[in-house]
Amino acid sequence: MIPCLFRTAGQCLSYQNMRDILEFCVEEKLVLIADEVYQANIYVGDKEFFSFKKVACDIGVLEQVPLVSLHSISKGFIGECGRRGGYMEVTGFPEAVKDQILKLASINLCPNLSGQICCALMMNPPAPGQPSFERYWAEKRAILGSLKRRAELLVGALNKLEGVSCNSAEGALYAFPRVSLPEAAVAVAEQL
């Protein structure tokens, strides 16, 4: 099996895109590595996060696609870059392979209490009625709103540059501009 990692370059994959990718992985016997750390960072209202695991379950290929799902506290809207905490879920692999992955991961493990606490908080945010609920969601909205505004400013500035174009950032923290070189510059480069 060959590992396959799809990067979305600040774009949100549609449910259909994800189905197509999963079906391609089944056909080609590929391992899919899904970095889902930016799942909360979606800046367009008509897009929604779906995990590759959910889509694989929905279309009945969960055990046919070796899937590694990744998440971390050091990115996404939480952005705790100095803390180390995250997890991976491995599905669709034979048990013997899962055992070896666990053994490999266990070799270098040491207790990372603060990372474990942060992961637990990330996976279980405050619920309605809890004392920190309103503040948590207000801070989350403020952080995501700030990231969205900065992404829009960056894309807008890039699109104002001569010879540069950039798709809107639908999510994550990335913008990938396209730079078009003037024909005269290309001609000089070819001569050199």
C-alpha positions in Angstrom: 0.0 0.0 0.0 1.2 3.5 -0.8 0.5 6.4 1.6 -1.6 9.2 0.1 -2.0 12.6 1.7 -4.4 15.1 0.0 -3.6 18.8 0.8 -6.5 21.2 0.3 -4.5 24.4 0.3 -6.9 26.5 2.3 -9.9 25.0 0.5 -12.7 22.9 2.0 -13.3 19.5 0.4 -16.9 18.9 -0.4 -18.6 15.7 0.7 -18.5 14.5 -2.9 -14.8 15.3 -3.2 -14.2 13.2 -0.1 -16.3 10.3 -1.5 -14.3 10.4 -4.7 -11.0 10.4 -2.8 -12.0 7.4 -0.7 -13.2 5.5 -3.8 -9.9 6.3 -5.5 -8.0 5.0 -2.4 -10.0 1.8 -2.5 -9.4 1.3 -6.2 -5.7 2.0 -6.0 -5.1 0.4 -2.6 -3.8 3.6 -1.0 -3.4 4.6 2.6 -5.2 7.9 3.3 -3.7 10.2 5.8 -6.2 12.8 6.8 -4.9 15.8 8.7 -8.1 17.2 10.1 -6.6 19.7 12.5 -8.3 22.7 10.9 -11.8 21.3 11.1 -13.1 24.3 13.1 -11.4 26.9 10.8 -14.1 27.1 8.1 -14.7 30.7 6.9 -17.5 30.2 4.3 -21.0 29.7 5.4 -22.0 27.1 2.8 -19.1 24.7 3.8 -19.2 22.1 6.5 -16.6 19.8 8.0 -16.9 16.1 7.5 -14.3 13.7 8.8 -13.0 11.2 6.3 -14.0 8.5 8.8 -17.6 9.6 8.7 -17.7 9.7 4.9 -16.0 6.3 4.7 -18.7 4.9 7.1 -21.5 6.5 5.1 -20.4 4.9 1.9 -19.5 1.6 3.4 -15.7 1.5 2.8 -14.3 2.1 6.3 -12.6 -1.3 6.5 -11.5 -1.1 2.9 -9.5 2.1 3.2 -6.5 2.2 5.5 -7.2 5.6 7.1 -5.1 7.6 9.5 -7.0 10.6 11.0 -4.8 13.2 12.7 -5.8 16.1 15.1 -3.7 18.4 17.3 -4.0 21.2 19.9 -1.0 23.0 18.3 -3.0 24.2 15.2 -6.5 24.9 14.3 -8.4 27.6 16.2 -6.8 26.5 19.5 -3.3 27.2 18.3 -1.4 26.0 21.4 1.9 25.9 19.6 4.1 25.6 22.7 2.1 22.6 23.9 2.4 19.2 22.5 -0.8 17.2 22.3 -2.7 15.4 19.6 -3.9 12.0 18.5 -4.3 9.8 15.5 -6.9 7.2 14.9 -6.0 4.3 12.7 -8.8 2.3 10.9 -8.9 -0.2 8.1 -5.5 -1.7 8.9 -5.0 -5.4 9.9 -4.7 -5.8 13.6 -1.0 -6.9 13.3 -0.2 -3.5 11.6 -2.2 -1.6 14.3 -0.1 -3.5 17.0 3.1 -2.4 15.3 2.0 1.2 15.0 1.1 1.2 18.7 4.5 -0.4 19.6 6.3 2.2 17.5 4.4 5.1 19.0 5.0 3.7 22.5 8.8 3.6 22.2 9.3 7.3 22.7 6.3 8.2 24.8 6.7 10.0 28.0 3.9 11.4 30.2 2.8 14.7 28.7 0.2 15.7 31.2 -0.5 19.2 29.9 -0.8 17.9 26.4 -3.2 15.2 27.5 -5.3 17.7 29.5 -5.4 20.1 26.5 -6.5 17.2 24.2 -9.2 16.2 26.6 -10.4 19.8 26.7 -10.3 20.1 22.9 -12.4 16.9 22.4 -14.9 17.9 25.2 -15.5 21.6 25.1 -17.8 23.2 27.8 -21.4 22.2 27.3 -24.5 24.5 27.8 -25.1 25.1 31.5 -21.4 24.7 32.5 -19.9 27.9 34.0 -17.3 28.4 31.2 -19.7 27.7 28.3 -20.5 31.3 27.2 -16.9 32.5 27.6 -15.4 29.5 25.6 -17.8 29.9 22.7 -17.3 33.7 22.7 -13.5 33.3 22.6 -13.8 30.6 19.9 -16.0 32.9 17.7 -13.6 35.8 18.3 -10.5 33.7 17.3 -12.1 32.2 14.2 -13.5 35.6 13.2 -10.0 37.2 13.5 -8.5 34.4 11.5 -11.2 34.8 8.8 -10.6 38.6 8.6 -6.8 38.1 8.3 -7.3 35.4 5.6 -9.6 37.8 3.7 -7.0 40.7 4.0 -4.2 38.5 2.8 -6.1 37.1 -0.2 -7.3 40.7 -1.1 -3.7 42.0 -0.9 -2.4 39.2 -3.0 -5.1 39.7 -5.6 -4.1 43.4 -5.9 -0.5 42.5 -6.9 0.3 42.6 -10.6 0.6 39.1 -12.0 -0.7 37.4 -8.8 -4.0 35.7 -8.3 -5.3 33.8 -5.3 -8.5 31.8 -4.5 -10.4 32.8 -1.4 -9.3 31.0 1.7 -12.2 28.8 2.7 -10.6 27.6 5.9 -7.3 26.6 7.6 -4.4 29.1 7.7 -3.2 28.9 4.2 -3.4 30.9 1.0 -1.7 29.7 -2.2 -1.2 32.5 -4.7 -0.5 31.9 -8.4 2.3 34.0 -9.8 2.2 34.7 -13.6 5.5 35.9 -15.0 5.5 38.5 -17.7 6.4 37.1 -21.2 9.5 39.3 -21.4 10.8 37.8 -18.1 10.2 34.3 -19.4 12.0 35.1 -22.7 15.0 36.5 -20.8 15.1 33.4 -18.5 15.0 31.1 -21.6 17.9 33.0 -23.1 19.9 32.7 -20.0 
